[in-house]
Amino acid sequence: MELIMDGCEMRQNLNHELVASLPDGAFVRTLWVSQRNAFMHIAATKAEILWQGEEIVYRQQREHYRSGEAIDLR
């Protein structure tokens, strides 16, 4: 299954006590997963994402599209 993900800053929406309990040097990052219509929140002191399979397509610019418009980014 192909996933379309986008990193975003959602720290202000997370439980403040939970964020404050993270160890020194920890970061918080949120990923939006389009196919699941959901956010994934990650907190860690070190992390790496390794993609396996087909080539990853990165967009250099943010673009806006009309609702329902089909886009082929390949």
PDB file of N, CA, C and O in Angstrom:
ATOM      1  N   MET A   1       0.845  -1.168   0.000  1.00  0.00           N
ATOM      2  CA  MET A   1       0.000   0.000   0.000  1.00  0.00           C
ATOM      3  C   MET A   1       0.897   1.240   0.000  1.00  0.00           C
ATOM      4  O   MET A   1       1.858   1.319   0.766  1.00  0.00           O
ATOM      5  N   GLU A   2       0.585   2.177  -0.839  1.00  0.00           N
ATOM      6  CA  GLU A   2       1.319   3.441  -0.889  1.00  0.00           C
ATOM      7  C   GLU A   2       0.770   4.384   0.170  1.00  0.00           C
ATOM      8  O   GLU A   2      -0.445   4.520   0.314  1.00  0.00           O
ATOM      9  N   LEU A   3       1.653   5.030   0.908  1.00  0.00           N
ATOM     10  CA  LEU A   3       1.243   6.009   1.907  1.00  0.00           C
ATOM     11  C   LEU A   3       1.731   7.386   1.508  1.00  0.00           C
ATOM     12  O   LEU A   3       2.865   7.546   1.056  1.00  0.00           O
ATOM     13  N   ILE A   4       0.887   8.364   1.675  1.00  0.00           N
ATOM     14  CA  ILE A   4       1.280   9.750   1.479  1.00  0.00           C
ATOM     15  C   ILE A   4       1.338  10.374   2.860  1.00  0.00           C
ATOM     16  O   ILE A   4       0.334  10.432   3.570  1.00  0.00           O
ATOM     17  N   MET A   5       2.532  10.845   3.237  1.00  0.00           N
ATOM     18  CA  MET A   5       2.739  11.386   4.575  1.00  0.00           C
ATOM     19  C   MET A   5       3.308  12.795   4.467  1.00  0.00           C
ATOM     20  O   MET A   5       4.010  13.133   3.513  1.00  0.00           O
ATOM     21  N   ASP A   6       2.988  13.599   5.462  1.00  0.00           N
ATOM     22  CA  ASP A   6       3.500  14.959   5.515  1.00  0.00           C
ATOM     23  C   ASP A   6       3.838  15.269   6.965  1.00  0.00           C
ATOM     24  O   ASP A   6       3.038  14.992   7.859  1.00  0.00           O
ATOM     25  N   GLY A   7       5.001  15.836   7.205  1.00  0.00           N
ATOM     26  CA  GLY A   7       5.388  16.224   8.552  1.00  0.00           C
ATOM     27  C   GLY A   7       4.758  17.566   8.916  1.00  0.00           C
ATOM     28  O   GLY A   7       4.667  18.463   8.079  1.00  0.00           O
ATOM     29  N   CYS A   8       4.331  17.695  10.151  1.00  0.00           N
ATOM     30  CA  CYS A   8       3.729  18.952  10.586  1.00  0.00           C
ATOM     31  C   CYS A   8       3.986  19.167  12.074  1.00  0.00           C
ATOM     32  O   CYS A   8       4.341  18.235  12.795  1.00  0.00           O
ATOM     33  N   GLU A   9       3.807  20.381  12.513  1.00  0.00           N
ATOM     34  CA  GLU A   9       4.015  20.735  13.910  1.00  0.00           C
ATOM     35  C   GLU A   9       2.672  20.760  14.634  1.00  0.00           C
ATOM     36  O   GLU A   9       1.843  21.632  14.373  1.00  0.00           O
ATOM     37  N   MET A  10       2.455  19.816  15.533  1.00  0.00           N
ATOM     38  CA  MET A  10       1.186  19.723  16.269  1.00  0.00           C
ATOM     39  C   MET A  10       1.417  19.701  17.776  1.00  0.00           C
ATOM     40  O   MET A  10       0.516  19.337  18.532  1.00  0.00           O
ATOM     41  N   ARG A  11       2.601  20.083  18.219  1.00  0.00           N
ATOM     42  CA  ARG A  11       2.933  20.024  19.646  1.00  0.00           C
ATOM     43  C   ARG A  11       1.891  20.736  20.503  1.00  0.00           C
ATOM     44  O   ARG A  11       1.547  20.260  21.585  1.00  0.00           O
ATOM     45  N   GLN A  12       1.391  21.865  20.029  1.00  0.00           N
ATOM     46  CA  GLN A  12       0.422  22.648  20.805  1.00  0.00           C
ATOM     47  C   GLN A  12      -0.888  21.892  21.011  1.00  0.00           C
ATOM     48  O   GLN A  12      -1.658  22.245  21.904  1.00  0.00           O
ATOM     49  N   ASN A  13      -1.162  20.863  20.212  1.00  0.00           N
ATOM     50  CA  ASN A  13      -2.393  20.085  20.326  1.00  0.00           C
ATOM     51  C   ASN A  13      -2.240  18.853  21.221  1.00  0.00           C
ATOM     52  O   ASN A  13      -3.222  18.170  21.509  1.00  0.00           O
ATOM     53  N   LEU A  14      -1.022  18.572  21.657  1.00  0.00           N
ATOM     54  CA  LEU A  14      -0.770  17.384  22.476  1.00  0.00           C
ATOM     55  C   LEU A  14      -0.936  17.708  23.948  1.00  0.00           C
ATOM     56  O   LEU A  14      -0.916  18.874  24.342  1.00  0.00           O
ATOM     57  N   ASN A  15      -1.100  16.683  24.751  1.00  0.00           N
ATOM     58  CA  ASN A  15      -1.229  16.838  26.193  1.00  0.00           C
ATOM     59  C   ASN A  15       0.039  17.489  26.738  1.00  0.00           C
ATOM     60  O   ASN A  15       1.135  16.952  26.581  1.00  0.00           O
ATOM     61  N   HIS A  16      -0.116  18.653  27.382  1.00  0.00           N
ATOM     62  CA  HIS A  16       1.041  19.421  27.853  1.00  0.00           C
ATOM     63  C   HIS A  16       1.837  18.668  28.924  1.00  0.00           C
ATOM     64  O   HIS A  16       3.063  18.771  28.966  1.00  0.00           O
ATOM     65  N   GLU A  17       1.159  17.923  29.779  1.00  0.00           N
ATOM     66  CA  GLU A  17       1.856  17.139  30.806  1.00  0.00           C
ATOM     67  C   GLU A  17       2.692  16.037  30.161  1.00  0.00           C
ATOM     68  O   GLU A  17       3.811  15.764  30.597  1.00  0.00           O
ATOM     69  N   LEU A  18       2.158  15.417  29.142  1.00  0.00           N
ATOM     70  CA  LEU A  18       2.896  14.368  28.435  1.00  0.00           C
ATOM     71  C   LEU A  18       4.144  14.941  27.783  1.00  0.00           C
ATOM     72  O   LEU A  18       5.228  14.373  27.916  1.00  0.00           O
ATOM     73  N   VAL A  19       4.006  16.055  27.083  1.00  0.00           N
ATOM     74  CA  VAL A  19       5.153  16.682  26.420  1.00  0.00           C
ATOM     75  C   VAL A  19       6.194  17.107  27.458  1.00  0.00           C
ATOM     76  O   VAL A  19       7.392  16.927  27.237  1.00  0.00           O
ATOM     77  N   ALA A  20       5.751  17.671  28.587  1.00  0.00           N
ATOM     78  CA  ALA A  20       6.675  18.117  29.634  1.00  0.00           C
ATOM     79  C   ALA A  20       7.412  16.947  30.282  1.00  0.00           C
ATOM     80  O   ALA A  20       8.493  17.137  30.840  1.00  0.00           O
ATOM     81  N   SER A  21       6.846  15.743  30.219  1.00  0.00           N
ATOM     82  CA  SER A  21       7.473  14.575  30.845  1.00  0.00           C
ATOM     83  C   SER A  21       8.555  13.936  29.981  1.00  0.00           C
ATOM     84  O   SER A  21       9.224  13.003  30.424  1.00  0.00           O
ATOM     85  N   LEU A  22       8.735  14.415  28.778  1.00  0.00           N
ATOM     86  CA  LEU A  22       9.750  13.844  27.886  1.00  0.00           C
ATOM     87  C   LEU A  22      11.148  14.161  28.411  1.00  0.00           C
ATOM     88  O   LEU A  22      11.353  15.203  29.033  1.00  0.00           O
ATOM     89  N   PRO A  23      12.105  13.278  28.166  1.00  0.00           N
ATOM     90  CA  PRO A  23      13.467  13.530  28.652  1.00  0.00           C
ATOM     91  C   PRO A  23      14.116  14.709  27.914  1.00  0.00           C
ATOM     92  O   PRO A  23      13.692  15.090  26.823  1.00  0.00           O
ATOM     93  N   ASP A  24      15.153  15.272  28.538  1.00  0.00           N
ATOM     94  CA  ASP A  24      15.902  16.354  27.893  1.00  0.00           C
ATOM     95  C   ASP A  24      16.435  15.880  26.543  1.00  0.00           C
ATOM     96  O   ASP A  24      16.885  14.742  26.408  1.00  0.00           O
ATOM     97  N   GLY A  25      16.381  16.749  25.564  1.00  0.00           N
ATOM     98  CA  GLY A  25      16.879  16.418  24.237  1.00  0.00           C
ATOM     99  C   GLY A  25      15.872  15.706  23.356  1.00  0.00           C
ATOM    100  O   GLY A  25      16.166  15.428  22.194  1.00  0.00           O
ATOM    101  N   ALA A  26      14.692  15.403  23.876  1.00  0.00           N
ATOM    102  CA  ALA A  26      13.671  14.707  23.074  1.00  0.00           C
ATOM    103  C   ALA A  26      12.988  15.696  22.135  1.00  0.00           C
ATOM    104  O   ALA A  26      12.867  16.882  22.443  1.00  0.00           O
ATOM    105  N   PHE A  27      12.556  15.205  21.019  1.00  0.00           N
ATOM    106  CA  PHE A  27      11.790  16.014  20.076  1.00  0.00           C
ATOM    107  C   PHE A  27      10.419  15.395  19.883  1.00  0.00           C
ATOM    108  O   PHE A  27      10.208  14.216  20.168  1.00  0.00           O
ATOM    109  N   VAL A  28       9.500  16.198  19.401  1.00  0.00           N
ATOM    110  CA  VAL A  28       8.156  15.729  19.073  1.00  0.00           C
ATOM    111  C   VAL A  28       7.907  16.101  17.622  1.00  0.00           C
ATOM    112  O   VAL A  28       8.137  17.240  17.216  1.00  0.00           O
ATOM    113  N   ARG A  29       7.438  15.142  16.847  1.00  0.00           N
ATOM    114  CA  ARG A  29       7.108  15.402  15.442  1.00  0.00           C
ATOM    115  C   ARG A  29       5.812  14.669  15.124  1.00  0.00           C
ATOM    116  O   ARG A  29       5.558  13.571  15.620  1.00  0.00           O
ATOM    117  N   THR A  30       5.017  15.289  14.304  1.00  0.00           N
ATOM    118  CA  THR A  30       3.749  14.696  13.897  1.00  0.00           C
ATOM    119  C   THR A  30       3.781  14.429  12.402  1.00  0.00           C
ATOM    120  O   THR A  30       4.246  15.261  11.622  1.00  0.00           O
ATOM    121  N   LEU A  31       3.293  13.281  12.016  1.00  0.00           N
ATOM    122  CA  LEU A  31       3.152  12.923  10.607  1.00  0.00           C
ATOM    123  C   LEU A  31       1.672  12.754  10.298  1.00  0.00           C
ATOM    124  O   LEU A  31       0.954  12.069  11.025  1.00  0.00           O
ATOM    125  N   TRP A  32       1.223  13.375   9.226  1.00  0.00           N
ATOM    126  CA  TRP A  32      -0.147  13.215   8.731  1.00  0.00           C
ATOM    127  C   TRP A  32      -0.115  12.110   7.687  1.00  0.00           C
ATOM    128  O   TRP A  32       0.663  12.183   6.736  1.00  0.00           O
ATOM    129  N   VAL A  33      -0.945  11.095   7.848  1.00  0.00           N
ATOM    130  CA  VAL A  33      -1.021   9.987   6.897  1.00  0.00           C
ATOM    131  C   VAL A  33      -2.359  10.092   6.183  1.00  0.00           C
ATOM    132  O   VAL A  33      -3.411   9.818   6.760  1.00  0.00           O
ATOM    133  N   SER A  34      -2.305  10.494   4.919  1.00  0.00           N
ATOM    134  CA  SER A  34      -3.535  10.763   4.164  1.00  0.00           C
ATOM    135  C   SER A  34      -4.453   9.553   4.076  1.00  0.00           C
ATOM    136  O   SER A  34      -5.658   9.680   4.294  1.00  0.00           O
ATOM    137  N   GLN A  35      -3.907   8.385   3.762  1.00  0.00           N
ATOM    138  CA  GLN A  35      -4.736   7.205   3.554  1.00  0.00           C
ATOM    139  C   GLN A  35      -5.456   6.760   4.828  1.00  0.00           C
ATOM    140  O   GLN A  35      -6.478   6.077   4.748  1.00  0.00           O
ATOM    141  N   ARG A  36      -4.951   7.127   5.975  1.00  0.00           N
ATOM    142  CA  ARG A  36      -5.584   6.765   7.247  1.00  0.00           C
ATOM    143  C   ARG A  36      -6.377   7.933   7.829  1.00  0.00           C
ATOM    144  O   ARG A  36      -7.081   7.778   8.827  1.00  0.00           O
ATOM    145  N   ASN A  37      -6.257   9.103   7.198  1.00  0.00           N
ATOM    146  CA  ASN A  37      -6.930  10.302   7.690  1.00  0.00           C
ATOM    147  C   ASN A  37      -6.623  10.489   9.174  1.00  0.00           C
ATOM    148  O   ASN A  37      -7.517  10.732   9.986  1.00  0.00           O
ATOM    149  N   ALA A  38      -5.331  10.370   9.509  1.00  0.00           N
ATOM    150  CA  ALA A  38      -4.939  10.404  10.912  1.00  0.00           C
ATOM    151  C   ALA A  38      -3.525  10.950  11.075  1.00  0.00           C
ATOM    152  O   ALA A  38      -2.723  10.950  10.141  1.00  0.00           O
ATOM    153  N   PHE A  39      -3.248  11.413  12.288  1.00  0.00           N
ATOM    154  CA  PHE A  39      -1.918  11.860  12.654  1.00  0.00           C
ATOM    155  C   PHE A  39      -1.185  10.754  13.394  1.00  0.00           C
ATOM    156  O   PHE A  39      -1.805   9.975  14.117  1.00  0.00           O
ATOM    157  N   MET A  40       0.134  10.678  13.219  1.00  0.00           N
ATOM    158  CA  MET A  40       1.006   9.838  14.033  1.00  0.00           C
ATOM    159  C   MET A  40       1.926  10.796  14.782  1.00  0.00           C
ATOM    160  O   MET A  40       2.612  11.607  14.161  1.00  0.00           O
ATOM    161  N   HIS A  41       1.944  10.710  16.092  1.00  0.00           N
ATOM    162  CA  HIS A  41       2.802  11.571  16.902  1.00  0.00           C
ATOM    163  C   HIS A  41       4.007  10.753  17.347  1.00  0.00           C
ATOM    164  O   HIS A  41       3.861   9.633  17.837  1.00  0.00           O
ATOM    165  N   ILE A  42       5.189  11.315  17.173  1.00  0.00           N
ATOM    166  CA  ILE A  42       6.431  10.621  17.514  1.00  0.00           C
ATOM    167  C   ILE A  42       7.209  11.492  18.481  1.00  0.00           C
ATOM    168  O   ILE A  42       7.369  12.690  18.249  1.00  0.00           O
ATOM    169  N   ALA A  43       7.692  10.902  19.563  1.00  0.00           N
ATOM    170  CA  ALA A  43       8.583  11.580  20.497  1.00  0.00           C
ATOM    171  C   ALA A  43       9.783  10.674  20.708  1.00  0.00           C
ATOM    172  O   ALA A  43       9.629   9.484  20.983  1.00  0.00           O
ATOM    173  N   ALA A  44      10.974  11.233  20.579  1.00  0.00           N
ATOM    174  CA  ALA A  44      12.181  10.427  20.715  1.00  0.00           C
ATOM    175  C   ALA A  44      13.384  11.342  20.928  1.00  0.00           C
ATOM    176  O   ALA A  44      13.309  12.553  20.721  1.00  0.00           O
ATOM    177  N   THR A  45      14.479  10.743  21.340  1.00  0.00           N
ATOM    178  CA  THR A  45      15.722  11.494  21.402  1.00  0.00           C
ATOM    179  C   THR A  45      16.541  11.281  20.129  1.00  0.00           C
ATOM    180  O   THR A  45      17.448  12.057  19.827  1.00  0.00           O
ATOM    181  N   LYS A  46      16.214  10.229  19.391  1.00  0.00           N
ATOM    182  CA  LYS A  46      16.889   9.948  18.126  1.00  0.00           C
ATOM    183  C   LYS A  46      15.954   9.095  17.277  1.00  0.00           C
ATOM    184  O   LYS A  46      15.338   8.157  17.783  1.00  0.00           O
ATOM    185  N   ALA A  47      15.846   9.413  16.002  1.00  0.00           N
ATOM    186  CA  ALA A  47      14.978   8.623  15.128  1.00  0.00           C
ATOM    187  C   ALA A  47      15.471   8.728  13.690  1.00  0.00           C
ATOM    188  O   ALA A  47      16.142   9.688  13.312  1.00  0.00           O
ATOM    189  N   GLU A  48      15.127   7.732  12.909  1.00  0.00           N
ATOM    190  CA  GLU A  48      15.478   7.712  11.498  1.00  0.00           C
ATOM    191  C   GLU A  48      14.366   6.968  10.768  1.00  0.00           C
ATOM    192  O   GLU A  48      13.898   5.926  11.226  1.00  0.00           O
ATOM    193  N   ILE A  49      13.954   7.506   9.642  1.00  0.00           N
ATOM    194  CA  ILE A  49      12.951   6.837   8.821  1.00  0.00           C
ATOM    195  C   ILE A  49      13.652   6.289   7.594  1.00  0.00           C
ATOM    196  O   ILE A  49      14.296   7.032   6.854  1.00  0.00           O
ATOM    197  N   LEU A  50      13.528   5.008   7.381  1.00  0.00           N
ATOM    198  CA  LEU A  50      14.116   4.352   6.217  1.00  0.00           C
ATOM    199  C   LEU A  50      12.992   3.815   5.346  1.00  0.00           C
ATOM    200  O   LEU A  50      12.174   3.020   5.808  1.00  0.00           O
ATOM    201  N   TRP A  51      12.946   4.239   4.104  1.00  0.00           N
ATOM    202  CA  TRP A  51      11.918   3.781   3.174  1.00  0.00           C
ATOM    203  C   TRP A  51      12.447   2.599   2.391  1.00  0.00           C
ATOM    204  O   TRP A  51      13.602   2.593   1.963  1.00  0.00           O
ATOM    205  N   GLN A  52      11.613   1.610   2.206  1.00  0.00           N
ATOM    206  CA  GLN A  52      11.968   0.453   1.399  1.00  0.00           C
ATOM    207  C   GLN A  52      10.970   0.346   0.265  1.00  0.00           C
ATOM    208  O   GLN A  52       9.800   0.693   0.421  1.00  0.00           O
ATOM    209  N   GLY A  53      11.433  -0.133  -0.870  1.00  0.00           N
ATOM    210  CA  GLY A  53      10.523  -0.305  -2.002  1.00  0.00           C
ATOM    211  C   GLY A  53      10.740   0.765  -3.049  1.00  0.00           C
ATOM    212  O   GLY A  53      11.872   1.153  -3.340  1.00  0.00           O
ATOM    213  N   GLU A  54       9.640   1.234  -3.609  1.00  0.00           N
ATOM    214  CA  GLU A  54       9.708   2.180  -4.714  1.00  0.00           C
ATOM    215  C   GLU A  54      10.330   3.505  -4.296  1.00  0.00           C
ATOM    216  O   GLU A  54      10.385   3.856  -3.117  1.00  0.00           O
ATOM    217  N   GLU A  55      10.791   4.219  -5.304  1.00  0.00           N
ATOM    218  CA  GLU A  55      11.403   5.523  -5.081  1.00  0.00           C
ATOM    219  C   GLU A  55      10.413   6.485  -4.416  1.00  0.00           C
ATOM    220  O   GLU A  55       9.216   6.458  -4.701  1.00  0.00           O
ATOM    221  N   ILE A  56      10.928   7.320  -3.540  1.00  0.00           N
ATOM    222  CA  ILE A  56      10.110   8.306  -2.839  1.00  0.00           C
ATOM    223  C   ILE A  56       9.997   9.552  -3.707  1.00  0.00           C
ATOM    224  O   ILE A  56      10.972   9.969  -4.332  1.00  0.00           O
ATOM    225  N   VAL A  57       8.815  10.140  -3.744  1.00  0.00           N
ATOM    226  CA  VAL A  57       8.598  11.377  -4.489  1.00  0.00           C
ATOM    227  C   VAL A  57       8.468  12.515  -3.486  1.00  0.00           C
ATOM    228  O   VAL A  57       7.552  12.535  -2.665  1.00  0.00           O
ATOM    229  N   TYR A  58       9.394  13.455  -3.564  1.00  0.00           N
ATOM    230  CA  TYR A  58       9.342  14.631  -2.696  1.00  0.00           C
ATOM    231  C   TYR A  58       8.888  15.814  -3.524  1.00  0.00           C
ATOM    232  O   TYR A  58       9.350  16.016  -4.648  1.00  0.00           O
ATOM    233  N   ARG A  59       7.984  16.591  -2.964  1.00  0.00           N
ATOM    234  CA  ARG A  59       7.610  17.835  -3.626  1.00  0.00           C
ATOM    235  C   ARG A  59       8.468  18.934  -3.037  1.00  0.00           C
ATOM    236  O   ARG A  59       8.653  18.997  -1.822  1.00  0.00           O
ATOM    237  N   GLN A  60       8.989  19.795  -3.881  1.00  0.00           N
ATOM    238  CA  GLN A  60       9.833  20.887  -3.422  1.00  0.00           C
ATOM    239  C   GLN A  60       9.013  22.083  -2.955  1.00  0.00           C
ATOM    240  O   GLN A  60       9.471  22.851  -2.108  1.00  0.00           O
ATOM    241  N   GLN A  61       7.823  22.251  -3.489  1.00  0.00           N
ATOM    242  CA  GLN A  61       6.973  23.368  -3.138  1.00  0.00           C
ATOM    243  C   GLN A  61       5.630  22.841  -2.655  1.00  0.00           C
ATOM    244  O   GLN A  61       5.164  21.788  -3.090  1.00  0.00           O
ATOM    245  N   ARG A  62       5.026  23.585  -1.762  1.00  0.00           N
ATOM    246  CA  ARG A  62       3.668  23.249  -1.365  1.00  0.00           C
ATOM    247  C   ARG A  62       2.735  23.787  -2.435  1.00  0.00           C
ATOM    248  O   ARG A  62       2.856  24.937  -2.858  1.00  0.00           O
ATOM    249  N   GLU A  63       1.818  22.962  -2.860  1.00  0.00           N
ATOM    250  CA  GLU A  63       0.886  23.354  -3.901  1.00  0.00           C
ATOM    251  C   GLU A  63      -0.539  23.152  -3.396  1.00  0.00           C
ATOM    252  O   GLU A  63      -0.805  22.261  -2.589  1.00  0.00           O
ATOM    253  N   HIS A  64      -1.429  23.975  -3.872  1.00  0.00           N
ATOM    254  CA  HIS A  64      -2.830  23.856  -3.477  1.00  0.00           C
ATOM    255  C   HIS A  64      -3.628  23.334  -4.669  1.00  0.00           C
ATOM    256  O   HIS A  64      -3.389  23.716  -5.815  1.00  0.00           O
ATOM    257  N   TYR A  65      -4.563  22.469  -4.378  1.00  0.00           N
ATOM    258  CA  TYR A  65      -5.388  21.868  -5.412  1.00  0.00           C
ATOM    259  C   TYR A  65      -6.855  21.999  -5.037  1.00  0.00           C
ATOM    260  O   TYR A  65      -7.208  22.134  -3.866  1.00  0.00           O
ATOM    261  N   ARG A  66      -7.687  21.955  -6.046  1.00  0.00           N
ATOM    262  CA  ARG A  66      -9.132  21.997  -5.804  1.00  0.00           C
ATOM    263  C   ARG A  66      -9.596  20.665  -5.230  1.00  0.00           C
ATOM    264  O   ARG A  66      -9.022  19.617  -5.523  1.00  0.00           O
ATOM    265  N   SER A  67     -10.627  20.717  -4.422  1.00  0.00           N
ATOM    266  CA  SER A  67     -11.179  19.502  -3.828  1.00  0.00           C
ATOM    267  C   SER A  67     -11.560  18.504  -4.915  1.00  0.00           C
ATOM    268  O   SER A  67     -12.248  18.861  -5.871  1.00  0.00           O
ATOM    269  N   GLY A  68     -11.120  17.257  -4.776  1.00  0.00           N
ATOM    270  CA  GLY A  68     -11.454  16.210  -5.717  1.00  0.00           C
ATOM    271  C   GLY A  68     -10.568  16.144  -6.935  1.00  0.00           C
ATOM    272  O   GLY A  68     -10.732  15.250  -7.764  1.00  0.00           O
ATOM    273  N   GLU A  69      -9.627  17.072  -7.069  1.00  0.00           N
ATOM    274  CA  GLU A  69      -8.739  17.084  -8.231  1.00  0.00           C
ATOM    275  C   GLU A  69      -7.758  15.914  -8.134  1.00  0.00           C
ATOM    276  O   GLU A  69      -7.155  15.699  -7.083  1.00  0.00           O
ATOM    277  N   ALA A  70      -7.597  15.175  -9.201  1.00  0.00           N
ATOM    278  CA  ALA A  70      -6.656  14.059  -9.239  1.00  0.00           C
ATOM    279  C   ALA A  70      -5.284  14.578  -9.637  1.00  0.00           C
ATOM    280  O   ALA A  70      -5.149  15.367 -10.572  1.00  0.00           O
ATOM    281  N   ILE A  71      -4.268  14.123  -8.914  1.00  0.00           N
ATOM    282  CA  ILE A  71      -2.912  14.611  -9.154  1.00  0.00           C
ATOM    283  C   ILE A  71      -1.990  13.427  -9.289  1.00  0.00           C
ATOM    284  O   ILE A  71      -2.003  12.527  -8.450  1.00  0.00           O
ATOM    285  N   ASP A  72      -1.185  13.417 -10.341  1.00  0.00           N
ATOM    286  CA  ASP A  72      -0.173  12.371 -10.541  1.00  0.00           C
ATOM    287  C   ASP A  72       1.175  13.035 -10.277  1.00  0.00           C
ATOM    288  O   ASP A  72       1.628  13.858 -11.072  1.00  0.00           O
ATOM    289  N   LEU A  73       1.822  12.679  -9.157  1.00  0.00           N
ATOM    290  CA  LEU A  73       3.094  13.302  -8.779  1.00  0.00           C
ATOM    291  C   LEU A  73       4.296  12.534  -9.276  1.00  0.00           C
ATOM    292  O   LEU A  73       5.429  12.890  -8.953  1.00  0.00           O
ATOM    293  N   ARG A  74       4.084  11.510 -10.038  1.00  0.00           N
ATOM    294  CA  ARG A  74       5.235  10.720 -10.504  1.00  0.00           C
ATOM    295  C   ARG A  74       5.892  11.326 -11.706  1.00  0.00           C
ATOM    296  O   ARG A  74       6.871  10.780 -12.215  1.00  0.00           O
TER     297      ARG A  74
END
